[in-house]
Amino acid sequence: MILENRLLGLRSGIVVAVPIPDQFAADGEEIENAIQKSLSEAEELNVSGNAITPFILKRVSELTEGRSLRTNLALVRNNVLKGSQIAAELTRLRSIRTKRYLHKNESNSKNKIAVVGAINIDIVCQKSENFTSGKDLVEGTVRHVMGGVARNVAECLTRRGTKTSFVSVVGDDALGEVALSHCNHIGLGVENIAVEKGRPTPVAQLLLENGDVMWGIADFSSHQYITKQLIKEDEIRDASFVVMDCDTPLATGLQLAELCQKHRKSLVLEPTAPLKFAEYINAGIISEVSMVTPNAAEIESIIGHKADVNLPESLKIPAHHVGTVTNMVKCLKEMSTGTPSRSVLTTWGRRERCTASSLKTTRCSSYRYLRHQQHL
């Protein structure tokens, strides 16, 4: 997990919880009780601010007759041990990955993945908690973030050492230069990224509040220039499989799907947004797709599409997910049968996801595998 986090260039931190060693577990319970008692005493005595930490440490030591110090030292030593073991394993995994990466590039330089779709620049704004209303400008933070579903996929593949061919469009403006520079920086080739003269690079300005998008303004007009002429048949022929997002104009998407069928390449479709996904569904392109990755809102786009599906009662699907899983199976039944497998991966927020595949397997938010007998 740590290695993948670093390889993908994520800015998030990782917390590793290390319990007290077993031989000190009993002391740990005693210390926790002492801490709670000390906190209650601090509140009764109105101890606060800088004085509270020394008060708690002193009272815990007194209540445990010094055993808390011994246990804390054992906990620190164990943390150092676990941290060292993690660091050693991370170094080992990096070494293995480097050797595999070099071997892969030497043995099969043509093995790559083709990605087609949007590059966007997201301008993310978040107001300060202590902002003063009524001013011309509101205090807060403003960040420029590389975006675009297809671009995100291409970057992740590149950071993992996968050779990637990326087809997209930027404008001949400053933001376009930023996008191309970033691609070059991470090692993602720009030879298939067109620069449209007189056109703006796709950009979205988003206002966040408590981490949620409150509103946004976008100019994605340049997506229309991801045309059929940018698709090179030899790139598709030589690819292991193809990924496309629904920001790609429908005419271009249809041609790409035809090329994938012609050369027997699996096509992965990233829906991007409900309306765009619905447009692709209505055009029948789903019948040529091997894998699709809609979120819960996007999968609703296929409600009423084709025949209804009856899920077996043996499937213990949470009631609030039955509708979505039904739509997933509808989608699965319409997908390409010319590839070894078909899959629909749907997410509900950050922690819940469900997959339906031609292997007759559904995986729900409980992360249990639930099998059914219906032929998909």
N, C-alpha and C positions, 0 to 999 in steps of 0.2 A: 504494500500500500504506500509506504513512504517513497519507494523507488518510483512507482508510477506517478505519484504526486510531483516529484522532482522532474521526471521526464516530460510531463505535460506542461511544465512551467506554471503550475498553479500557485497562487499566492496564499492559499489557505494553510493554516497550521494544523498540526496533528497532536492530539493529546494521548499519551500512553499511560493508562492507570496501572500502577504497580501496587498490589496489596502488601500488607505487612507479612513478613515471613511466618510460616505456620507456627513455629515455636514461640512467637510473640503475639499470636492471635488473641489469646486471653487478655494480655496486657492492653491490646488495642481496644477491646471492649471497655475495659476499666478506664482507659484514658478518655474515650468518647464520653462516657458517663461523667467523668470529672470535668471535661470541657463544657458540657451542657450545664452542670451545676455552677461552674465558674461564670458562665455567661449570665445565668440568672442572678447570681450575687452581684455582678457588675451592674446589671440593670437596677437592682434594688439600691445599690450604693451610688447610683448616678455616675458611674465611671464611664468616660467616653473619650473620643479623640485619641491623641497619642498615648494616653495613659492606659488604654484598654489592653493592648498587647502585652506589656510587661505584667499587668495585673493577672491576666489569664495564665501566662506562663508560670508565674509564681504560685498561683493557687492550684494549678494542675499538678505541679511538682509536689506541693504540700499534700494534696489529697491522695496522690499515688505513692507517697513516701519515697519519691525519687525514681520510681520505676519508669516514669514517662521519659526521662532522659535516656535511660538504657534502650528503651524501645525506639525512640526517635533516632538514635545513633544506628541501630540495626536497620531501620527503614532507609536511612541515608546510604548506608553501605550497600543495601540491596538495590536501591535506585541506581547507584554507580555501576553495579554489576550488570543489571539489565540494560542500562544505557550502553555499556561497553559491548555487550552481546549483540544489541541491535546495530551498533555501528560496524561491528565486524561482519555481520551478515549482510548489511547493506553494501559494504565494500566488496564482498564475495559476489553478490548478485550483479553489481555493476561490472565486475570483471567478466563474468559469464556473458552478460548481455553484450559487452564490447566485442568479445570473441565471436559470438553468434552473428552480430551485425556485420563484422568484417567478412566472415565466412559467407553470409548470405549475399553480400554485394559482390564478392569475388565469384561465387558459383552461379548466380542467376541475376544478372544485372537487368534483365528485361522484366522480371517479376515486379509488377507495380499495381497501384490502384488508381483509377481515373475518377476524379471528382469534378462535378459540374454544378455551378450555382453562384450565389451572391457573395460579394465582398461588401461589407458595410462598415462605416465608422460610427460608433455609438458615443454620443456626448452625454454622459451621465451626470446629472445634477442632484445634489441633496442639500436641503437647507439646514442650517445650524439649529440645534435645539434651543439656543438662546437668541434667535434672530429677533430683530425689532421690526414690526410691521409698519407700513406707512412710508418706508424709504424707497428711493428710486431703485436701489439694488439691495438684495437680500443676502446676508452673510450665509456662506455654506461652502460646499466643495464641488468642483467641476473636474471630471476625468474624461479623457479620450480613451475609448476601449475598442480594440479590433473586434468586429462582429461579422455577421453573415453566417448562416447555418453551414453552408458548404465550406466556407473558409475555415470555420471552427473545426470541422471534420478533417480538412486537409492539414491543418496545423497539428492536430493531435496525431495523425498518422505520421507526419514528418518527424515530430519530436520522438516518436517511438521507433524511428529508424526505418520506416516503410517508404519505399520510393513512391512518390505521388505525382501524378499529372493533374494539374488544376486548371480548369477553364472558367474564366470569369471576365468581368469588365470593371474598369475604373475610369474616372474622368481625368482630363488633363489639367488638374488643379493641384493645390498644395496637399489636400487630403489624399489624392491619388498617389502622390509621391510618397506620402507617409505609409500608405498601404503596401506599395511595391517594396519600399525599404524594409518594412517589417518582414515581408515574405522572404526577401533575400537574407535577412538576418537569421532567420530560423532554418534556412536551407531549403525553402519551398520554391521551386522554379517558377519564374514569371513569364516564360516564353509563350504560354498559352493564355495570358491575361491581356486582353485588348485595352488600349487606352483610347477612349473616344474623344476626339477634338470638340471643344466647345460644350462638353457635357459635364455635369457635376458628378463627383464620386458619391454613390449612395450614402446617405447620412441620416441618423435618427437622433433626436434630442429627447432624453427621457428625464422626467422628474420623479425622484424617489422620495418616499416618506416611510420611515421605519423599515427600509429594505424592499418595499413594494412599489411597483410602478403606478403612480397616480395618473399621469397622462404623458403623452409623447407626440412629437411632430416629426414626420419623416418625409424625405424626398428620395424615393426609390425609382424614379423615372428611368434611370440609366439601366435598370435591369432588362429593359426591352432590347438592349443591344447584345444580350447573350444570345446570339443568333445561331442558326443552323450552320452558317459558314465557319463558325469557330470550332465546330466539332470535327476532329480529324479521325477518319475511320481507322487508320492504323493504330492510333492511341487506344481506341476501344478494343480492337482486335488483340493487342498485346497486353491488355490489362487483365489482372486476375478477376476483378469484378469492378462494377461501376456504382458510384454514389451520386445522386442528384437531389437537389432541394427544389421545392415548389416555387421558389422565386425565379426559377428558370421559366421563360415564356413557354406556353403550352406547345406551340409549334415545334420549338427546339426539343422539348421533352419527348414529344411523339417520335421525332426522328431518332433521338438517342435510344429510345425504347426499341425501335425497329432495328437499329444497329446491334443492340444487345441480343435481340432474338436471332439475328443473322449470324452472329459470331458465338452464340450460346454462352453469353456472359450473364451472370446474375446481376440484377439491378436493384439497388437499395434506394428507397424513396424516403426523403426527409420532408414531412408535410409543411413545415414552416409556420403556417397559420390556417385556421379552419376554412376560410373562404377560398384560399388558394388550393387547399387539399380537396375541397368539394369540386372545384373546377377540374382537377385532374381525375377525380373519381367519375364525374359525369362524362368525361371524354373517353372513358373505358381503358385508360392507361394502366389501371390497377391489374388488369389481366396479364400484363407483361412484367410485373414486378415480383421479385423473389422475397423481399423483406421491406416492411414499412414500419416507421417508428413514431406514431402519433401520440400526443398526450390525450388526456381525458376529453378535453374540449374538441380537439381535432377529430377524434374517432366518432364524435356525435355527427359529423358531416355525412356519415354513410347510413344514418337512420332511414329505414324504408327502402334502402337499396336492395333490389332483388327480393328473394323469398325470405320469410322469417325463419329463424333457427330456434329449435327447442333444445335447451340444455338439459342433460340428464339430471335427475334429482340427486344422484350420487355425488355430484360436484358440490362440495361445501363452500360455495362462493358467498362472501358477505353480501347481504341484501343490497347495500348501497353500491355494489359493483356489478350486480347482475346485468343491468342494462348495458354497461360498457363492455363486459365480456361477451355478451350476445352480439354486439356490433363488431367486436374483434373477430368473432367466428364468421360473421357475414363477410367481412373483408377478406379473411383467409380463404373462403370458398371461391372468391372471385380472382384470386391471385394466380400467377403463372404456375402451370403444372409441368412446365418444360425444364425445370431446374430440380436438383436433388432435394431441396427443402424449401418450405415456405414458412415465414415467421412474421408475426405481428407483435411488436413490443410497445406497450402502452404504460405511461407513467401517471400517477396521481401524486403530485407534489414531490417532495424530496425523498421520501422514504418508502413509498409504495409503488410497486410496478407489477405488471402482469404480462406474461408472454403466452401466445397461442401459436402452435406450429403444426405442420403436417405430420409430426410424429405423435399426434394425439395427446399432447401434453399441455396443460394449462398451469401456470404458476401464479398464485395470487399473493395478496399483500402479506399473508402470513408466511410467505416463502416456502410453503409446502408444495410438493408436486402432486397435482390432482389429475388423475387419468380418467378418460371417458371413452366409451366404445363407439361413439359416432364417427363415421368416416368423413374426414374433411378433404 
